[in-house]
Amino acid sequence: MCGRKPKEAVEKAGHQAPKVNTTDPESRMMSTKQRFVQGYNAQAVANAEQVIVAVAVTDEHNDTAQLHPMLATTAASLAAAGISDHPREAAG
C-alpha cells in the first residue's frame, strides 16, 4: 500500500460526536474532504464495456478493506451468470 494512512474520523477537522439516525440506524457518518455526511460506502465492479458485474454497500467509512470481498462478489456473480472468464486487471 502506498501513501499515508487515512486519518480516523476523530482526528479530522470539524469532527462531531456521532449521532443516531432514527430513520436509518444502519447508516454511518462518512467523512468527505469538506464535511461529514450520513450514508453508506458503495462499491461497484464493471467490465471493459462498463457493464456492472458486482455491487456491494457497506457502512464502513474507509473502503481499503473492500477489494477482496469485491473480488469474491465478482467471481460469484460471473459464475452465477455462467461466465468462466475472470478479471485480469483492477483500477481504483
Sequence and secondary structure as in RCSB ss.txt:
>XXXX:A:sequence
MCGRKPKEAVEKAGHQAPKVNTTDPESRMMSTKQRFVQGYNAQAVANAEQVIVAVAVTDEHNDTAQLHPMLATTA
ASLAAAGISDHPREAAG
>XXXX:A:secstr
  S     GGGSTT       TT TT EEEE SS EEEE EEEEEE TT  EEEEEEES S  GGGHHHHHHHHH
HHHHHTT          
